C-alpha cells in the first residue's frame, strides 16, 4: 500500500469513526454531514470523496462490524461447538453495545427495513442470512466432529438462533439500551446445549435424537 493509499484509508476511517460517534450520541436524524466534517476538521468535499451519502456510512459501519466479528471467529475454528456459540454471541453483543449502541443500531434496523434500501447485488446475503450462515457452519462442523447427530436440522436451528439474536437487538433499541443485551447473549448461548440443541447432541438421552 502506498503512502497516499494509507492516507486515504486513514481519512475514510476518521470520517467513519466520527460519524459513528455522533450518530451514537445524538441519533441518526440529528446528525448532518456538515457536523460530521466539522468534527473531523475536513471539508464537505472530503466527505463526498469517500461516501456518497450519510446512508453509505451505515453500510460501511455494517461491513466493518462483520469484518471484526469474522476476525474474532477465525481464532475459534477448531474449538468445541458449545464454546464457539458462547464466544460468537458474546462478541456480537459486545460490538452492538460497546461499539455501536442503541442509536446506531436503531438506524441500522430502520435502514434495512426500508424497501428502498433492500436493493443489493445478485447473490448477496442480507445480514440476518449472513449470520445464520455463520452459525449453520458451526453446526455442520459439529456434525463432522461427532458433537451433533447427523440428522441435526442445521439451517432451521441457525435461523431460530439468529431470529432470537436480532429480536434481542431490537428490544435493546426499543428500551434505549436499558435491556442488558450482553447478559442476554451470555445467558442465551449458555443454555443452548440443554435446550435448543439437546435433542441432537451426541450422548443425549432425548428420544428425538437419531
C-alpha positions in Angstrom: 0.0 0.0 0.0 1.4 3.4 -1.0 1.6 6.3 1.4 -1.3 8.1 -0.5 -3.5 5.0 -0.1 -2.7 4.8 3.6 -3.7 8.5 4.0 -6.9 7.9 2.1 -7.7 4.9 4.2 -7.0 6.9 7.4 -9.2 9.8 6.2 -12.1 7.4 5.4 -11.7 5.7 8.7 -11.7 9.1 10.5 -15.0 10.1 8.9 -16.5 6.8 9.7 -15.4 6.8 13.4 -16.6 10.4 13.8 -20.0 9.7 12.1 -20.5 6.6 14.2 -19.7 8.5 17.4 -22.1 11.4 16.6 -24.9 9.1 15.5 -24.5 7.0 18.6 -24.6 10.2 20.8 -27.3 12.2 19.0 -29.3 9.8 16.8 -29.1 9.5 13.0 -31.7 12.1 12.2 -30.0 14.7 14.4 -26.6 14.5 12.7 -25.7 16.3 9.5 -22.9 15.8 7.1 -21.7 19.3 8.0 -21.5 18.3 11.7 -19.5 15.2 10.7 -16.9 17.1 8.6 -16.6 19.9 11.2 -15.9 17.4 13.9 -13.3 15.8 11.6 -11.7 19.1 10.6 -12.4 18.3 7.0 -14.5 19.8 4.1 -17.8 18.6 2.8 -15.9 17.8 -0.4 -13.7 15.4 1.6 -16.8 13.6 2.9 -18.2 13.1 -0.6 -14.9 11.9 -1.9 -15.2 8.8 0.4 -19.0 8.5 0.9 -21.8 9.3 -1.4 -24.3 9.9 1.4 -24.9 9.6 5.1 -26.6 6.3 4.4 -23.4 4.9 3.0 -21.8 5.4 6.3 -24.3 2.9 7.8 -23.3 0.3 5.2 -19.6 0.9 5.9 -20.1 0.5 9.6 -22.1 -2.6 9.0 -19.3 -4.2 6.9 -16.7 -3.1 9.5 -18.8 -4.8 12.2 -19.0 -8.1 10.4 -15.3 -7.9 9.5 -14.4 -7.5 13.2 -16.6 -10.5 14.1 -15.2 -12.6 11.3 -11.7 -12.0 12.6 -12.8 -13.0 16.1 -14.3 -16.2 14.8 -11.3 -17.2 12.8 -9.5 -18.0 16.1 -12.4 -20.3 17.1 -12.4 -22.6 14.1 -11.2 -25.7 16.0 -13.0 -25.1 19.3 -15.9 -27.2 20.5 -19.4 -26.1 19.4 -20.6 -25.0 22.8 -17.5 -22.8 23.2 -18.0 -21.4 19.7 -21.6 -20.4 20.3 -20.8 -18.8 23.6 -18.0 -16.8 22.0 -20.0 -15.8 18.9 -23.0 -14.4 20.9 -20.8 -12.7 23.5 -18.6 -10.9 20.9 -21.6 -10.0 18.8 -23.3 -8.4 21.8 -20.2 -6.6 22.8 -20.0 -5.0 19.4 -23.6 -4.0 19.5 -23.5 -2.5 22.9 -20.0 -1.1 23.3 -19.1 -0.1 19.7 -22.5 0.9 18.3 -25.1 1.5 21.0 -28.9 1.8 20.6 -29.0 4.9 18.4 -26.8 3.5 15.7 -28.4 0.0 15.8 -31.8 1.6 15.6 -30.9 3.3 12.4 -29.3 0.2 11.0 -32.6 -1.7 11.6 -34.6 1.1 10.1 -32.4 1.3 7.0 -32.6 -2.4 6.2 -36.3 -2.5 6.9 -37.0 0.2 4.1 -37.9 -1.2 0.7 -35.7 1.4 -0.9 -32.7 0.1 0.9 -33.3 -3.6 0.1 -31.6 -3.5 -3.3 -28.4 -5.5 -3.3 -26.1 -7.2 -5.6 -27.2 -10.5 -7.1 -26.4 -13.4 -4.8 -25.6 -11.1 -1.8 -27.0 -12.2 1.5 -28.7 -9.8 3.9 -27.1 -9.7 7.3 -29.6 -11.9 9.0 -28.9 -14.6 6.4 -25.2 -14.0 6.7 -25.3 -14.5 10.5 -27.4 -17.6 10.0 -24.9 -19.0 7.5 -22.1 -18.5 10.1 -24.0 -20.4 12.8 -25.1 -23.1 10.3 -21.4 -23.6 9.5 -20.7 -24.1 13.2 -23.4 -26.7 13.4 -22.3 -28.5 10.3 -18.7 -28.7 11.6 -20.0 -30.1 14.9 -21.7 -32.9 13.0 -18.5 -33.7 11.2 -16.7 -33.8 14.5 -19.3 -36.0 16.1 -20.7 -33.4 18.5 -24.1 -33.4 16.9 -26.2 -36.1 15.4 -26.1 -36.4 11.5 -29.9 -35.6 11.2 -29.5 -32.2 13.1 -31.6 -29.6 11.1 -28.7 -27.1 10.9 -30.5 -24.5 8.7 -33.6 -24.4 10.9 -31.7 -24.2 14.2 -29.4 -21.5 12.8 -32.3 -19.4 11.8 -34.0 -19.8 15.2 -30.8 -18.6 16.9 -30.4 -15.6 14.6 -34.1 -14.6 14.9 -33.6 -14.6 18.7 -30.4 -12.6 18.3 -31.9 -9.9 16.2 -35.1 -9.8 18.3 -33.0 -9.1 21.3 -31.2 -6.4 19.4 -34.5 -4.8 18.5 -35.6 -4.8 22.2 -32.2 -3.3 23.2 -33.0 -0.4 20.8 -36.6 -0.1 21.9 -35.5 0.2 25.6 -32.8 2.8 24.6 -30.1 0.4 25.8 -31.7 -0.4 29.2 -32.1 -4.1 28.2 -28.9 -5.8 29.1 -28.1 -7.3 25.7 -24.7 -8.6 26.7 -26.0 -10.5 29.6 -28.8 -11.9 27.5 -26.3 -13.1 24.9 -24.2 -14.9 27.7 -27.4 -16.5 29.2 -28.9 -17.5 25.8 -25.8 -19.1 24.4 -25.1 -20.8 27.8 -28.4 -22.7 27.7 -28.3 -23.9 24.1 -26.8 -27.3 24.8 -29.5 -28.2 27.3 -32.4 -26.6 25.3 -32.4 -25.9 21.6 -29.7 -28.4 20.8 -30.4 -31.0 23.4 -32.3 -33.4 21.0 -29.4 -33.5 18.6 -26.4 -33.5 21.0 -24.4 -36.8 20.8 -25.0 -38.7 24.0 -28.3 -37.0 24.7 -30.9 -39.3 26.2 -33.7 -37.5 24.4 -35.9 -39.9 22.4 -35.9 -37.5 19.4 -32.1 -37.8 19.0 -31.2 -40.0 16.0 
